[in-house]
Amino acid sequence: MKNYDVIIIGAGLAGLSLGSELSKKHNILVIEKSQIKKEHKTWTTEESIIKDAGLQKFISTSFDKCYFKFLDKEKYYFYDKIATVDDVAVLNFFDKAIKDNRSKVLENCNFIDIIETKENSINIKTSEGIFSTRLLIDCSGIDSKLTTKNQIYDKIFYLPVYGGVYNVSLTNKEVCIAEIMTNDFPLNLLEVFPANKDQALIYTFQYSKENIDPKSLKAIHEYQIKNCYLKDELKGKKMVREVYGMIPMGEVKKNAVDNIFFFGDTDLMGSPIAGTGFTNIIQHYRKIAKHLSEKLLNNTLKEKELNYLFDKQEQVNRDIQTIIGLILINSKPEQIKIFFDMLEALSNKVIANTIFLRLNIEEIAILIKTLVDKFGFKKLVDILPKKEYMFITREIFKATEDIVIEKVIEDIYNIRHQKILNL
């Protein structure tokens, strides 16, 4: 039986990026149930985020003017260039870094189960044999066998995705990256990402409480293709390649248990507004690798020490993301219109910073106040769970430190939900 400091399940972006850093100081093994992806996805985000992650040499195309749009409201422009990286080249780069550091990536190796847990190690069974490790990192995505078993999720919802690659050039255009075209319920979002100079990946998201079949969105996607701002360029064109999948979203109670850490889709590393898993992974893989390396060197791999805590401001941003996701999932059709009214009242910068999890203290206050002004506490009672409802209350009254008012708002929530139970 071979022993490793770290075994990573999954050779996608999360597993390989984390592995490239950890392999600098530790002996690691990355196992992948199939092969490292050879088909192109589109990984698109702000150019500055890509540069900060050290991946600027993989930028395949960039655009100066990109925006998103909700119904017939104004355009909300990104204030940084938007760029797309060559995903195959990025994965190969991380794969090579791991191997250059004398660690191993084993393809066509399926994780089966944990067969034994000891004080300082875990033995796992795979299709290629049994391996032992001090730290197991789960980057296997939505199909993870370990997330449910270890009960790491508090709330979860889904973004089923359906679309494909089209032969349409976005060069020299103002690119609408995200568009909500109708206020149908459940809410659908069309996203357009440049794959390269001659092709674009265009797909439909839907906000869903259930893990539905992504292909059920095919008719909705076809409607959006015929009515989006690229309809003339797309007329008569068929997909070059179909793309579909499921992105889990929501909130985790913890991202670690004893000797096991969760990263990527298993840790819901994304945004419920746009599913920006790529952005979140490349922003955090170095910091998380440093955290894990310290725990390995100090042999502090119990849940309490291994759990990774975001700094206070980012955690508040993530709490806000959860609230927005719950509003989109739990709202009645007529309440979706209120959500759009809220967006219209916010500045371009606040919306962009909400998506990229970088709202500052002042912007957080603006967003929360606008949310309460538009919905009111009574409507939010019916939409949000108590934890998120009270989070909003605390943010609203933080400046005045009025505990009495906070208690009154909590009583409103409790009374309302007691009536529902009595019904």
C-alpha positions as CSV (number, residue, x, y, z in Angstrom):
1,M,0.0,0.0,0.0
2,K,1.5,3.4,-1.1
3,N,1.4,6.3,1.4
4,Y,1.0,9.9,0.6
5,D,0.9,13.2,2.6
6,V,-2.2,14.2,0.5
7,I,-4.6,12.5,-1.9
8,I,-6.8,14.7,-4.0
9,I,-10.0,13.2,-5.5
10,G,-10.7,15.0,-8.9
11,A,-8.3,16.4,-11.5
12,G,-10.4,19.4,-12.5
13,L,-9.5,23.0,-11.9
14,A,-9.9,22.8,-8.1
15,G,-7.9,19.6,-7.6
16,L,-5.1,20.4,-10.0
17,S,-4.6,24.0,-8.9
18,L,-4.5,23.0,-5.2
19,G,-2.3,20.1,-6.0
20,S,0.2,22.3,-7.9
21,E,0.8,24.3,-4.7
22,L,0.7,21.5,-2.2
23,S,3.2,19.4,-4.2
24,K,5.9,22.0,-3.6
25,K,6.3,20.8,-0.1
26,H,4.4,17.5,0.2
27,N,4.2,14.2,-1.6
28,I,0.7,14.1,-3.2
29,L,-1.4,11.9,-5.4
30,V,-4.3,13.2,-7.6
31,I,-6.8,10.6,-8.7
32,E,-9.2,11.2,-11.6
33,K,-12.0,8.8,-12.5
34,S,-11.6,9.6,-16.3
35,Q,-9.0,11.8,-17.9
36,I,-7.9,15.4,-17.5
37,K,-10.4,17.2,-19.7
38,K,-9.4,17.7,-23.3
39,E,-12.6,19.4,-24.4
40,H,-12.8,23.2,-24.2
41,K,-14.9,24.9,-21.6
42,T,-14.9,28.7,-21.2
43,W,-13.4,30.1,-18.1
44,T,-14.1,33.8,-18.1
45,T,-13.7,36.5,-15.5
46,E,-12.1,39.9,-14.9
47,E,-8.6,40.1,-16.4
48,S,-7.2,41.4,-13.1
49,I,-8.3,38.3,-11.3
50,I,-6.6,36.1,-13.9
51,K,-3.4,38.1,-13.6
52,D,-3.5,38.0,-9.8
53,A,-3.7,34.2,-10.0
54,G,-0.6,34.1,-12.3
55,L,-2.5,32.8,-15.3
56,Q,-2.2,35.8,-17.6
57,K,-0.2,33.8,-20.2
58,F,-3.3,31.6,-20.8
59,I,-5.6,34.4,-21.8
60,S,-7.0,33.6,-25.2
61,T,-9.2,36.6,-25.7
62,S,-10.3,39.7,-23.8
63,F,-12.9,42.4,-24.2
64,D,-13.0,46.0,-23.1
65,K,-16.7,46.5,-22.8
66,C,-18.9,43.8,-21.3
67,Y,-22.2,44.2,-19.4
68,F,-25.1,42.3,-17.9
69,K,-28.7,43.2,-18.3
70,F,-32.0,42.4,-16.5
71,L,-35.2,42.6,-18.5
72,D,-35.4,46.0,-20.2
73,K,-33.4,47.7,-17.5
74,E,-30.2,49.6,-18.1
75,K,-26.9,47.9,-18.9
76,Y,-24.5,47.2,-16.0
77,Y,-20.9,47.4,-17.2
78,F,-18.0,45.6,-15.7
79,Y,-15.3,48.2,-14.9
80,D,-12.4,45.8,-15.7
81,K,-11.6,44.0,-18.9
82,I,-13.3,40.6,-19.2
83,A,-11.0,37.8,-20.4
84,T,-11.2,34.1,-21.2
85,V,-8.5,31.6,-20.6
86,D,-7.6,28.5,-22.5
87,D,-8.9,25.9,-20.0
88,V,-7.0,22.9,-21.5
89,A,-3.7,24.8,-21.3
90,V,-4.4,25.9,-17.7
91,L,-5.2,22.3,-16.6
92,N,-2.1,21.0,-18.4
93,F,0.0,23.7,-16.7
94,F,-1.2,22.6,-13.3
95,D,-0.8,18.9,-14.2
96,K,2.8,19.5,-15.3
97,A,3.6,21.5,-12.1
98,I,2.5,18.6,-10.0
99,K,4.6,16.1,-11.9
100,D,7.6,18.5,-12.0
101,N,7.3,18.5,-8.2
102,R,7.7,14.7,-8.2
103,S,4.1,14.0,-7.3
104,K,1.7,12.0,-9.2
105,V,-1.6,12.3,-11.2
106,L,-3.4,9.0,-11.8
107,E,-6.0,9.1,-14.5
108,N,-8.8,6.5,-15.0
109,C,-8.7,5.8,-11.2
110,N,-12.1,5.8,-9.6
111,F,-12.5,6.6,-5.8
112,I,-14.6,3.8,-4.3
113,D,-14.7,4.5,-0.5
114,I,-12.8,5.1,2.7
115,I,-12.1,1.7,4.1
116,E,-10.2,2.6,7.3
117,T,-9.6,5.8,9.4
118,K,-6.8,5.8,11.9
119,E,-5.5,8.5,14.2
120,N,-3.2,10.1,11.6
121,S,-4.2,8.6,8.3
122,I,-7.0,7.5,6.0
123,N,-7.0,4.4,3.8
124,I,-9.0,4.6,0.6
125,K,-10.1,2.0,-1.9
126,T,-9.9,2.9,-5.6
127,S,-10.2,1.0,-8.8
128,E,-6.4,1.0,-9.0
129,G,-5.8,-0.3,-5.5
130,I,-5.6,0.9,-1.9
131,F,-3.8,4.0,-0.9
132,S,-3.1,5.7,2.5
133,T,-2.9,9.4,3.2
134,R,-2.6,11.9,6.0
135,L,-5.0,14.3,4.3
136,L,-7.8,13.5,1.8
137,I,-9.0,16.4,-0.3
138,D,-12.4,16.0,-2.0
139,C,-12.6,18.0,-5.3
140,S,-14.9,15.6,-7.0
141,G,-17.7,18.0,-7.6
142,I,-21.5,17.4,-7.4
143,D,-21.1,13.6,-7.6
144,S,-19.1,13.5,-4.4
145,K,-19.7,10.5,-2.2
146,L,-18.4,12.2,0.9
147,T,-20.3,15.5,1.2
148,T,-23.6,14.0,2.2
149,K,-22.0,11.3,4.4
150,N,-20.2,14.0,6.4
151,Q,-23.1,16.4,6.4
152,I,-21.2,19.5,5.4
153,Y,-24.1,21.4,3.7
154,D,-26.4,23.7,5.5
155,K,-28.5,24.9,2.6
156,I,-28.1,23.8,-1.0
157,F,-29.9,24.6,-4.3
158,Y,-28.9,24.1,-7.9
159,L,-28.1,25.8,-11.2
160,P,-28.9,23.4,-14.0
161,V,-27.1,24.5,-17.1
162,Y,-27.9,23.8,-20.8
163,G,-26.4,25.3,-23.9
164,G,-23.5,24.8,-26.3
165,V,-20.7,26.3,-28.4
166,Y,-21.8,28.3,-31.4
167,N,-19.8,29.7,-34.4
168,V,-20.3,33.4,-33.7
169,S,-17.6,36.0,-33.2
170,L,-17.9,38.5,-30.4
171,T,-14.8,40.5,-31.5
172,N,-15.4,44.3,-31.7
173,K,-18.8,43.9,-30.0
174,E,-20.1,45.1,-26.7
175,V,-20.6,41.7,-25.1
176,C,-23.7,41.0,-22.9
177,I,-22.3,38.3,-20.7
178,A,-25.5,37.7,-18.7
179,E,-29.1,38.5,-19.5
180,I,-32.4,37.8,-17.9
181,M,-34.9,38.1,-20.7
182,T,-38.2,37.3,-19.0
183,N,-39.5,37.3,-15.4
184,D,-40.9,33.7,-15.9
185,F,-40.8,31.5,-12.8
186,P,-38.5,29.7,-12.1
187,L,-36.0,32.4,-13.2
188,N,-33.8,31.8,-16.2
189,L,-30.5,33.5,-17.0
190,L,-28.8,33.4,-20.4
191,E,-25.0,33.7,-20.3
192,V,-22.6,34.3,-23.2
193,F,-18.9,33.7,-22.9
194,P,-16.3,34.0,-25.6
195,A,-14.6,30.6,-26.2
196,N,-12.2,32.1,-28.7
197,K,-12.2,34.8,-31.4
198,D,-14.5,32.8,-33.6
199,Q,-16.8,30.9,-31.1
200,A,-18.9,31.6,-28.1
201,L,-20.4,29.4,-25.4
202,I,-24.0,30.3,-24.8
203,Y,-26.1,28.6,-22.2
204,T,-29.1,28.9,-19.9
205,F,-29.1,28.7,-16.1
206,Q,-32.2,28.0,-14.1
207,Y,-32.5,28.5,-10.3
208,S,-33.9,25.3,-8.9
209,K,-34.5,23.7,-5.5
210,E,-34.1,20.3,-7.1
211,N,-31.4,18.5,-8.9
212,I,-33.2,18.4,-12.2
213,D,-32.1,17.1,-15.6
214,P,-30.2,20.0,-17.3
215,K,-31.5,18.8,-20.7
216,S,-35.0,19.8,-19.5
217,L,-33.9,23.4,-20.2
218,K,-33.4,22.8,-24.0
219,A,-36.7,24.4,-25.1
220,I,-36.1,27.5,-22.9
221,H,-32.6,27.8,-24.2
222,E,-33.8,27.6,-27.8
223,Y,-36.3,30.4,-27.1
224,Q,-33.6,32.6,-25.6
225,I,-31.2,32.0,-28.6
226,K,-33.9,33.2,-30.9
227,N,-34.6,36.4,-28.9
228,C,-31.2,37.4,-27.4
229,Y,-29.1,40.3,-28.7
230,L,-27.1,37.9,-30.9
231,K,-30.2,36.5,-32.6
232,D,-29.3,37.8,-36.1
233,E,-25.8,36.3,-36.0
234,L,-27.2,33.0,-34.6
235,K,-30.1,32.7,-37.1
236,G,-29.9,29.3,-38.8
237,K,-26.8,28.2,-36.9
238,K,-26.7,25.0,-34.9
239,M,-24.6,24.2,-31.9
240,V,-21.0,23.0,-32.7
241,R,-21.1,21.1,-29.4
242,E,-23.7,20.6,-26.7
243,V,-22.8,21.6,-23.1
244,Y,-24.8,20.8,-20.0
245,G,-24.4,20.1,-16.3
246,M,-25.4,20.9,-12.8
247,I,-23.7,23.4,-10.4
248,P,-24.5,23.0,-6.7
249,M,-24.9,26.3,-4.8
250,G,-25.7,27.4,-1.3
251,E,-24.0,27.3,2.1
252,V,-21.7,24.9,3.9
253,K,-21.6,24.4,7.7
254,K,-17.9,23.5,7.4
255,N,-15.4,22.6,4.7
256,A,-13.5,20.0,6.7
257,V,-13.9,17.0,9.0
258,D,-11.1,15.0,10.6
259,N,-8.3,14.5,7.9
260,I,-10.7,15.4,5.0
261,F,-11.0,18.8,3.3
262,F,-13.5,19.9,0.6
263,F,-12.7,22.3,-2.2
264,G,-14.3,23.4,-5.5
265,D,-17.9,22.4,-6.2
266,T,-17.9,20.1,-3.2
267,D,-17.3,23.3,-1.1
268,L,-19.8,25.3,-3.2
269,M,-17.1,27.6,-4.3
270,G,-19.2,29.8,-6.6
271,S,-21.7,32.6,-6.8
272,P,-25.5,32.0,-6.9
273,I,-25.8,34.9,-9.2
274,A,-23.6,33.6,-12.0
275,G,-22.0,30.4,-10.8
276,T,-18.5,31.8,-11.0
277,G,-16.7,28.8,-9.7
278,F,-13.7,29.5,-11.8
279,T,-13.3,33.0,-10.3
280,N,-13.6,31.7,-6.7
281,I,-11.2,28.8,-7.2
282,I,-8.4,30.9,-8.8
283,Q,-8.8,33.6,-6.1
284,H,-8.4,31.1,-3.2
285,Y,-6.3,28.1,-4.2
286,R,-3.0,29.6,-3.1
287,K,-4.4,30.8,0.3
288,I,-6.1,27.5,1.0
289,A,-3.0,25.5,-0.1
290,K,-0.9,27.6,2.4
291,H,-3.5,26.9,5.1
292,L,-3.5,23.1,4.4
293,S,0.3,23.0,4.2
294,E,0.6,24.6,7.6
295,K,-1.7,22.0,9.1
296,L,0.2,19.1,7.5
297,L,3.6,20.4,8.8
298,N,2.1,20.9,12.3
299,N,0.1,17.6,12.1
300,T,-3.1,19.5,13.1
301,L,-5.5,17.7,10.9
302,K,-8.6,17.5,13.1
303,E,-11.8,19.2,12.0
304,K,-11.5,22.3,14.1
305,E,-8.0,23.2,13.0
306,L,-8.4,22.0,9.4
307,N,-11.6,24.0,8.7
308,Y,-10.8,27.1,6.6
309,L,-12.4,30.4,7.7
310,F,-12.8,33.3,5.2
311,D,-11.9,36.7,6.5
312,K,-14.8,38.6,8.1
313,Q,-15.7,40.8,5.1
314,E,-15.6,38.0,2.6
315,Q,-17.8,35.8,4.9
316,V,-20.4,38.7,5.0
317,N,-20.2,38.8,1.2
318,R,-20.8,35.0,1.1
319,D,-23.7,35.4,3.5
320,I,-25.2,38.0,1.2
321,Q,-24.8,35.6,-1.8
322,T,-26.7,32.9,0.1
323,I,-29.5,35.4,0.8
324,I,-29.7,36.4,-2.9
325,G,-29.8,32.7,-3.9
326,L,-32.6,32.0,-1.4
327,I,-34.6,34.9,-2.6
328,L,-34.3,33.7,-6.2
329,I,-35.3,30.2,-5.2
330,N,-38.0,30.9,-2.7
331,S,-39.8,34.0,-4.2
332,K,-43.2,33.8,-5.7
333,P,-43.5,35.0,-9.3
334,E,-44.7,38.4,-8.2
335,Q,-41.8,38.8,-5.8
336,I,-39.3,38.3,-8.6
337,K,-40.4,41.7,-10.0
338,I,-39.5,43.3,-6.6
339,F,-36.0,41.7,-6.9
340,F,-35.5,43.4,-10.3
341,D,-36.7,46.7,-8.8
342,M,-34.0,46.3,-6.2
343,L,-31.3,45.7,-8.8
344,E,-32.4,48.8,-10.7
345,A,-32.0,50.9,-7.6
346,L,-28.4,49.7,-7.1
347,S,-25.3,51.2,-8.8
348,N,-23.3,49.5,-11.5
349,K,-20.4,49.1,-9.1
350,V,-22.4,47.5,-6.2
351,I,-23.9,44.9,-8.5
352,A,-20.5,44.0,-10.0
353,N,-18.9,43.8,-6.5
354,T,-21.8,41.6,-5.4
355,I,-21.1,39.1,-8.1
356,F,-17.4,39.0,-7.4
357,L,-17.8,38.9,-3.5
358,R,-15.9,42.1,-2.8
359,L,-18.5,44.5,-1.4
360,N,-17.0,46.9,1.1
361,I,-18.7,47.8,4.3
362,E,-20.4,50.8,2.8
363,E,-21.7,48.9,-0.2
364,I,-22.9,46.1,2.1
365,A,-25.0,48.6,4.0
366,I,-26.4,50.0,0.7
367,L,-27.4,46.6,-0.7
368,I,-29.0,45.5,2.6
369,K,-30.9,48.8,3.0
370,T,-32.1,48.6,-0.6
371,L,-33.2,45.0,-0.1
372,V,-35.3,45.9,2.9
373,D,-36.7,49.0,1.3
374,K,-38.0,47.1,-1.7
375,F,-39.2,43.8,0.0
376,G,-39.9,45.0,3.6
377,F,-39.4,42.7,6.6
378,K,-42.9,41.1,6.3
379,K,-42.3,39.8,2.8
380,L,-38.8,38.6,3.7
381,V,-40.3,36.6,6.6
382,D,-42.0,34.3,4.0
383,I,-38.9,34.1,1.8
384,L,-35.9,33.6,4.0
385,P,-35.0,31.1,6.8
386,K,-34.6,32.6,10.2
387,K,-30.8,32.7,10.2
388,E,-30.6,34.8,7.0
389,Y,-33.6,37.0,8.1
390,M,-31.8,37.8,11.4
391,F,-28.6,38.5,9.5
392,I,-30.3,41.2,7.5
393,T,-31.8,42.6,10.8
394,R,-28.4,42.8,12.4
395,E,-26.8,44.5,9.4
396,I,-29.6,47.1,9.3
397,F,-29.4,47.9,13.0
398,K,-25.6,47.5,13.4
399,A,-25.0,51.2,13.2
400,T,-27.5,52.0,16.0
401,E,-26.8,48.9,18.0
402,D,-30.5,48.8,18.8
403,I,-31.0,45.4,20.4
404,V,-34.6,46.2,21.3
405,I,-35.6,46.8,17.6
406,E,-33.7,43.6,16.6
407,K,-35.8,41.7,19.2
408,V,-39.0,43.1,17.8
409,I,-38.1,42.0,14.3
410,E,-37.2,38.5,15.6
411,D,-40.6,38.3,17.3
412,I,-42.3,39.2,14.0
413,Y,-40.6,36.3,12.4
414,N,-41.4,33.9,15.2
415,I,-45.1,35.0,15.3
416,R,-45.5,34.7,11.5
417,H,-44.1,31.2,11.3
418,Q,-46.0,30.0,14.4
419,K,-49.2,31.0,12.6
420,I,-48.1,29.1,9.5
421,L,-47.5,26.0,11.7
422,N,-50.9,26.4,13.4
423,L,-52.6,26.4,10.0
